[in-house]
Amino acid sequence: MSDDAVPDLRASDADRDRVAEVLRDALAEGRLDMAEFDERLEAAYRARTYGELAPLTRDLPVAGAAAPVLPVSFVKAPVAGGGRAGRITGAEGSSRGAVAVLSGFERKGRWTVPRRYSCLTFMGGGELDLREADFTAGEVEIHCVVIMGGVQVIVPPGVEVVLRGIGVMGAFEHPRDDGPPEPGAPRVIIGGVAFWGGVGVERRLPRGERERLKKPR
């Protein structure tokens, strides 16, 4: 295997953890401020290849040498039932929808997303947090009707999001591009209509994982 192919090789969970460790050390030593640390940490756990990981530590000393973290092995061992794919359980959905009229709704924590989830907001708002959620199927649809209101959908890195909604004096906003989806991860299709309102999608690490990564080892 040529060296030119290395940046395109898929990174393992262990590779991402090694980069996170270097970033934590840099934060503790004052080389990064908290904003830079947060940005790089999220980028590390979104990275899919070595080429995406290397720039995150290129300007940081690693084990006494000013060089990026390089993987020890180019082979990623399979992990049965791990990652986002393990969230596809086939269980029945916790609920099939939500309505907010001059009010709001929130779904977060551990819940099961059905094949189709419908939500309606009229002069109100809602939040659907999928970071800790399980999924009935590998592909689910969230159908939103938003009238003078808003719905925020929060997804973890690695989950594929497809927007098929229509905005009428409103918008469906896609998260910033973070590379290809994690193999086997759920696919979330978000559709519907937003009239004088909006549907936004944001990517965040699960809260427990984020707090764990910030703790010094």
C-alpha positions as CSV (number, residue, x, y, z in Angstrom):
1,M,0.0,0.0,0.0
2,S,1.4,3.3,-1.0
3,D,1.8,6.3,1.3
4,D,-0.5,8.3,-1.0
5,A,-3.4,6.1,0.0
6,V,-3.0,6.7,3.7
7,P,-5.1,9.9,4.0
8,D,-8.0,8.1,2.3
9,L,-8.0,5.1,4.7
10,R,-10.9,4.9,7.2
11,A,-10.0,5.9,10.7
12,S,-10.9,3.7,13.7
13,D,-12.5,4.7,17.0
14,A,-9.1,4.2,18.6
15,D,-7.6,6.7,16.1
16,R,-10.2,9.3,17.0
17,D,-9.6,8.7,20.7
18,R,-5.9,9.2,20.3
19,V,-6.5,12.6,18.6
20,A,-9.0,13.5,21.4
21,E,-6.3,12.7,24.0
22,V,-3.8,15.1,22.3
23,L,-6.4,17.8,22.1
24,R,-7.2,17.4,25.9
25,D,-3.4,17.7,26.7
26,A,-3.2,20.8,24.5
27,L,-6.2,22.4,26.3
28,A,-4.6,21.6,29.7
29,E,-1.3,23.2,28.6
30,G,-2.9,26.3,27.3
31,R,-2.1,25.6,23.6
32,L,-5.8,25.7,22.8
33,D,-8.6,27.8,24.3
34,M,-12.0,26.2,25.0
35,A,-13.6,27.3,21.8
36,E,-10.7,25.8,19.7
37,F,-10.8,22.6,21.8
38,D,-14.6,22.2,21.3
39,E,-14.3,22.8,17.5
40,R,-11.5,20.4,17.0
41,L,-12.9,17.7,19.3
42,E,-16.2,17.7,17.4
43,A,-14.3,17.6,14.1
44,A,-12.2,14.6,15.4
45,Y,-15.3,12.6,16.2
46,R,-16.9,13.5,12.9
47,A,-13.7,12.4,11.0
48,R,-14.0,9.3,8.8
49,T,-10.4,9.2,7.4
50,Y,-6.9,9.7,8.5
51,G,-6.7,12.7,6.1
52,E,-9.5,14.4,8.1
53,L,-7.8,13.6,11.5
54,A,-4.2,14.8,10.7
55,P,-4.9,18.5,10.4
56,L,-6.4,18.6,13.9
57,T,-3.1,18.0,15.6
58,R,-0.6,19.2,12.9
59,D,0.2,22.4,14.9
60,L,0.4,20.6,18.2
61,P,3.3,18.7,19.8
62,V,2.7,15.0,20.1
63,A,4.8,12.9,22.5
64,G,7.5,15.6,22.4
65,A,7.5,15.9,18.6
66,A,5.8,18.5,16.5
67,A,4.0,16.0,14.2
68,P,0.4,15.0,13.7
69,V,-1.0,11.9,15.3
70,L,-0.5,8.9,13.0
71,P,-2.4,5.7,13.2
72,V,-0.6,2.7,14.6
73,S,-2.6,0.3,12.4
74,F,-4.3,0.7,9.1
75,V,-6.8,-2.1,9.9
76,K,-10.0,-1.4,11.7
77,A,-11.3,-4.3,13.7
78,P,-15.0,-4.9,13.3
79,V,-17.1,-4.1,16.4
80,A,-20.4,-6.1,16.6
81,G,-23.4,-3.9,17.3
82,G,-21.3,-0.8,18.0
83,G,-21.6,2.7,16.9
84,R,-24.8,4.4,15.6
85,A,-25.9,1.1,13.9
86,G,-26.5,-0.3,17.3
87,R,-29.3,2.2,17.8
88,I,-31.5,0.5,15.2
89,T,-33.5,-1.8,17.4
90,G,-36.7,-2.6,15.5
91,A,-38.7,-1.7,18.6
92,E,-42.0,0.1,18.3
93,G,-41.8,3.9,18.4
94,S,-42.3,5.7,21.7
95,S,-44.8,8.1,20.0
96,R,-45.8,9.0,16.5
97,G,-45.9,12.8,16.7
98,A,-46.3,16.0,18.6
99,V,-48.4,19.2,18.4
100,A,-47.6,22.7,19.7
101,V,-50.1,25.5,19.3
102,L,-49.0,28.7,21.1
103,S,-46.8,26.4,23.1
104,G,-43.9,24.0,22.7
105,F,-42.9,20.3,22.8
106,E,-39.6,18.5,23.5
107,R,-38.5,14.9,22.9
108,K,-35.0,14.1,24.3
109,G,-33.1,11.4,26.1
110,R,-33.7,7.7,25.4
111,W,-36.7,7.3,23.2
112,T,-37.5,5.3,20.0
113,V,-38.1,7.1,16.7
114,P,-40.8,5.4,14.7
115,R,-40.7,4.9,10.9
116,R,-42.7,8.1,10.5
117,Y,-42.9,10.9,13.1
118,S,-45.2,13.9,12.5
119,C,-45.1,17.2,14.2
120,L,-47.1,20.4,13.9
121,T,-46.3,23.8,15.3
122,F,-48.5,26.9,15.1
123,M,-47.0,30.0,16.6
124,G,-45.0,27.6,18.8
125,G,-41.8,25.5,18.7
126,G,-40.4,22.1,19.2
127,E,-37.2,20.2,19.7
128,L,-36.4,16.7,18.7
129,D,-33.1,15.4,20.1
130,L,-32.0,12.2,18.5
131,R,-28.6,11.9,20.1
132,E,-29.7,9.3,22.6
133,A,-32.6,7.9,20.6
134,D,-33.1,4.4,19.3
135,F,-34.7,3.9,15.8
136,T,-37.4,1.5,14.7
137,A,-35.8,1.1,11.3
138,G,-32.6,2.1,9.4
139,E,-34.6,4.8,7.6
140,V,-37.1,7.1,9.4
141,E,-39.0,10.1,8.3
142,I,-39.8,13.2,10.3
143,H,-42.6,15.2,8.7
144,C,-43.0,18.8,9.9
145,V,-45.7,21.3,9.4
146,V,-44.5,24.6,10.8
147,I,-46.6,27.8,10.7
148,M,-45.1,30.9,12.3
149,G,-43.0,28.7,14.5
150,G,-39.9,26.5,14.5
151,V,-38.7,22.9,15.0
152,Q,-35.1,22.1,15.9
153,V,-33.8,18.5,15.2
154,I,-30.5,17.5,16.9
155,V,-28.6,14.6,15.5
156,P,-25.3,13.0,16.5
157,P,-22.3,12.9,14.1
158,G,-22.5,9.9,11.7
159,V,-26.2,9.9,11.2
160,E,-27.2,10.7,7.6
161,V,-29.8,13.6,7.2
162,V,-31.8,14.2,4.0
163,L,-33.9,17.4,3.8
164,R,-37.0,17.3,1.5
165,G,-39.0,20.1,3.0
166,I,-40.5,23.2,1.3
167,G,-40.1,26.7,2.8
168,V,-42.7,29.3,2.1
169,M,-41.3,32.5,3.5
170,G,-39.4,30.0,5.7
171,A,-36.6,27.5,5.4
172,F,-35.3,24.0,6.1
173,E,-31.7,24.4,7.2
174,H,-29.2,21.6,6.8
175,P,-26.2,21.1,9.2
176,R,-22.7,21.8,8.0
177,D,-21.2,19.1,5.9
178,D,-19.3,16.6,8.1
179,G,-18.3,13.9,5.7
180,P,-19.9,10.6,4.7
181,P,-22.3,8.9,7.2
182,E,-21.2,6.2,9.5
183,P,-21.7,2.7,7.9
184,G,-24.9,1.2,9.0
185,A,-26.1,4.4,10.8
186,P,-29.7,5.5,10.7
187,R,-30.9,7.7,7.8
188,V,-33.2,10.5,8.8
189,I,-35.4,12.1,6.1
190,I,-36.9,15.4,7.2
191,G,-39.8,16.8,5.1
192,G,-42.9,18.8,5.2
193,V,-43.5,22.6,4.9
194,A,-42.4,25.7,6.8
195,F,-44.6,28.8,6.4
196,W,-43.2,31.9,8.0
197,G,-41.1,29.5,10.1
198,G,-38.2,27.2,10.0
199,V,-36.9,23.7,10.5
200,G,-33.3,23.5,11.6
201,V,-30.9,20.5,11.9
202,E,-27.9,20.7,14.2
203,R,-25.2,18.1,14.9
204,R,-23.9,17.6,18.4
205,L,-22.1,14.9,20.3
206,P,-24.3,13.1,22.9
207,R,-24.0,15.1,26.2
208,G,-22.5,12.2,28.2
209,E,-19.9,11.5,25.5
210,R,-19.0,15.2,25.3
211,E,-18.5,15.6,29.0
212,R,-16.5,12.4,29.2
213,L,-14.1,13.6,26.5
214,K,-13.5,16.9,28.3
215,K,-12.4,15.2,31.5
216,P,-8.6,14.9,31.9
217,R,-7.2,11.4,32.0
